Amino acid sequence: MSALRLLPLLALGAAVAVAASGFGTRIALWDYRTAFAILRWGAYAGLAVAALAAIASFVPRARAGNGRRLVLAAAIGVGAAALPLYWLHVARSVPPINDITTDPANPPTFVAILPLRAQAPVPAAYAGEATARAQRDGYPDLEPTVIADAPPAAFARALAAARAMDWTIVATDDAAGRIEATTTTPWFGFTDDIVIRVAADPGGSRVDVRSVSRVGTSDLGANARRIRDYTAALAR
């Protein structure tokens, strides 16, 4: 039964692997594919240790003298798997896309950010009708924002809202009505790009937003949430 004494350490190792998946990506120890693999296997390991601890707790001989150790191993193992499992649930509940905009028919385009995306696996060009259809099905609430201000005032307001989001402003072009910015995701530190377009509208000015990941396939809803947060800030 001495092997049972290792279960808390194995569970802790799984938790460290899950945490390291993001930290290692942030400091460029590995790329996102390796990070996803470490995250996945860390979750598997955590679940396996938790299952072994749960099974052992029902065996009187194994449980004798190891009760607290088994509970600790199960708790750490489940904790290690909790975040990856939550992300898996989110991934299954949102469209598997990573290019989101308030105007799928005529999305804002990048200019200053294009060189920054030169090596990105996800192209800067909009993915097309399949992505637009998936977005309409998954995020039907995303729409342009109409402001009862002339374009110059609306542009200033849009820029102030972008700065309030704590994004890195890459470029502004008030003549073209374009604002470009970047931000990083909390866990892996992935860079996402945002472009805002301000144009004249019969109601004053229309503000469209586009937020795009540089890597991966599904963004777990991050770009849509970012656009919602921005349009809410703009409305305020």
C-alpha positions in Angstrom: 0.0 0.0 0.0 3.1 2.3 0.1 2.3 3.3 -3.5 -0.8 5.1 -2.2 1.5 7.5 -0.4 2.6 8.8 -3.8 -0.9 9.7 -5.0 -0.9 13.3 -3.5 2.5 13.9 -5.2 1.2 12.6 -8.5 -1.9 14.8 -8.2 0.3 17.7 -7.4 2.4 17.0 -10.5 -0.8 17.0 -12.6 -1.7 20.4 -11.1 1.7 21.8 -11.8 1.5 20.6 -15.4 -1.8 22.3 -15.9 -0.4 25.5 -14.5 2.8 25.2 -16.4 1.0 24.9 -19.7 0.1 28.6 -19.6 3.2 29.8 -17.9 5.5 28.1 -20.3 3.7 29.6 -23.3 3.9 33.0 -21.8 7.7 32.8 -21.5 8.1 31.1 -24.8 9.3 27.7 -23.5 6.9 26.0 -26.0 4.3 26.8 -28.6 0.6 26.6 -28.2 0.3 23.1 -29.5 2.7 21.8 -26.8 0.8 23.9 -24.3 -2.5 22.3 -25.3 -1.0 18.8 -25.0 0.4 19.5 -21.6 -2.9 20.9 -20.5 -4.8 17.9 -21.8 -2.5 15.3 -20.3 -2.3 17.1 -17.0 -6.1 16.9 -16.8 -6.1 13.2 -17.7 -3.5 12.6 -15.0 -5.4 14.6 -12.4 -8.6 12.6 -13.2 -6.7 9.3 -13.1 -5.2 10.0 -9.7 -8.6 11.2 -8.3 -10.2 8.0 -9.6 -7.5 5.8 -8.0 -7.9 7.6 -4.7 -11.6 7.2 -4.8 -11.4 3.5 -5.6 -8.8 3.0 -2.8 -11.0 4.8 -0.3 -13.6 2.0 -0.7 -11.0 -0.7 0.1 -10.7 -1.1 3.9 -7.1 -2.3 3.7 -6.0 0.6 1.4 -8.0 3.1 3.4 -6.4 2.2 6.7 -3.9 4.9 7.7 -4.3 6.6 4.3 -7.7 8.3 4.6 -6.5 11.9 4.6 -3.9 11.2 2.0 -6.5 9.7 -0.3 -8.9 12.7 0.2 -6.0 15.1 -0.5 -5.0 13.3 -3.7 -8.6 13.2 -4.9 -9.1 16.9 -4.2 -5.9 18.0 -5.9 -6.5 15.7 -8.9 -10.1 17.0 -9.4 -8.8 20.5 -9.0 -6.1 20.0 -11.6 -8.7 18.8 -14.1 -11.4 21.3 -13.3 -10.1 24.2 -15.4 -9.4 22.1 -18.6 -12.8 20.4 -18.2 -14.5 23.8 -17.9 -12.7 25.0 -21.1 -13.8 21.8 -22.9 -17.4 22.5 -21.9 -17.1 26.1 -23.1 -15.5 24.9 -26.4 -18.4 22.6 -27.1 -20.9 25.4 -26.4 -19.6 28.0 -28.8 -18.8 28.0 -32.5 -15.3 26.7 -33.4 -14.2 30.0 -34.9 -11.8 32.7 -33.8 -12.6 35.7 -36.1 -15.6 37.6 -34.7 -17.0 40.9 -36.0 -20.1 43.0 -35.7 -20.2 43.2 -39.5 -19.7 39.7 -41.1 -20.9 41.1 -44.5 -18.1 43.7 -44.6 -15.7 43.2 -41.7 -13.2 45.9 -40.7 -9.8 45.2 -42.1 -6.3 45.5 -40.5 -3.6 47.8 -41.8 -1.0 48.6 -39.2 -1.4 45.2 -37.5 -0.8 43.2 -40.7 3.0 43.0 -40.3 2.5 41.9 -36.7 0.4 38.9 -37.9 2.8 38.0 -40.7 3.9 34.7 -39.0 0.5 34.0 -37.4 -1.2 30.7 -38.3 -4.5 32.4 -38.4 -4.7 34.7 -41.5 -5.6 38.4 -41.2 -8.1 38.1 -44.1 -11.7 37.3 -43.0 -12.5 33.6 -43.2 -15.6 34.0 -45.3 -19.2 33.0 -45.3 -18.8 29.8 -43.3 -17.4 31.8 -40.4 -20.1 34.4 -40.8 -22.8 31.8 -40.7 -21.3 30.1 -37.6 -21.1 33.5 -35.9 -24.7 34.4 -36.7 -25.8 31.1 -35.2 -23.6 31.3 -32.2 -23.6 35.0 -31.4 -26.7 36.5 -32.8 -26.5 39.4 -30.4 -23.4 40.9 -31.9 -24.4 44.0 -33.9 -22.9 47.4 -34.8 -23.2 50.3 -32.4 -24.9 53.5 -33.7 -23.9 56.7 -31.9 -25.8 59.9 -32.4 -22.6 61.8 -32.9 -20.8 63.0 -36.1 -17.8 60.7 -37.1 -15.1 62.9 -35.5 -16.8 62.9 -32.1 -17.8 59.2 -32.4 -14.2 58.4 -33.3 -12.9 60.1 -30.2 -15.5 58.3 -28.1 -14.6 54.9 -29.7 -10.9 55.6 -29.0 -11.5 56.5 -25.4 -13.5 53.3 -24.9 -10.7 51.2 -26.5 -8.2 52.8 -24.1 -10.5 52.1 -21.2 -10.3 48.4 -22.2 -6.6 48.4 -21.3 -5.7 47.3 -24.8 -2.4 48.2 -26.5 -3.3 50.8 -29.1 -1.2 50.0 -32.2 -2.5 52.7 -34.6 -5.3 55.3 -35.0 -6.4 56.9 -38.3 -9.2 59.4 -37.7 -9.5 60.2 -41.4 -10.2 56.5 -42.2 -12.1 56.0 -38.9 -9.9 53.1 -38.0 -8.4 52.1 -34.6 -6.2 49.0 -34.3 -5.2 47.4 -31.0 -3.9 44.2 -29.4 -4.5 42.4 -26.2 -3.3 39.2 -24.5 -5.4 36.3 -23.1 -5.1 35.7 -19.3 -3.9 32.1 -19.2 -1.7 31.5 -22.2 -0.8 35.0 -23.0 -1.9 34.6 -26.6 -2.1 37.9 -28.6 -5.4 38.8 -30.1 -5.9 41.7 -32.5 -8.8 44.2 -32.6 -9.8 46.7 -35.3 -12.5 49.3 -34.9 -14.2 51.1 -37.7 -16.1 54.3 -37.3 -18.2 55.4 -40.3 -21.0 58.0 -41.0 -24.5 56.6 -40.5 -28.0 58.2 -41.0 -28.3 58.0 -37.2 -24.9 59.7 -36.6 -22.0 57.2 -36.7 -21.8 53.5 -36.9 -19.1 51.7 -35.0 -18.0 48.1 -36.0 -15.6 45.9 -34.2 -13.6 42.9 -35.2 -11.5 40.7 -32.8 -9.3 37.9 -34.2 -7.0 35.4 -32.6 -3.5 34.7 -34.0 -3.4 31.0 -33.2 -5.8 28.1 -32.7 -9.1 27.2 -34.2 -11.7 27.9 -31.4 -11.3 31.0 -29.2 -13.7 29.6 -26.5 -15.8 32.7 -27.0 -13.1 35.1 -26.0 -13.4 37.4 -29.0 -17.2 37.6 -28.8 -16.9 38.5 -25.1 -14.3 41.1 -25.9 -16.6 42.8 -28.4 -19.5 42.7 -26.0 -17.4 44.3 -23.3 -16.2 47.0 -25.7 -19.6 47.9 -27.0 -20.9 48.1 -23.5 -18.1 50.5 -22.6 -18.8 52.5 -25.8 -22.5 52.7 -24.8 -21.5 54.0 -21.4 
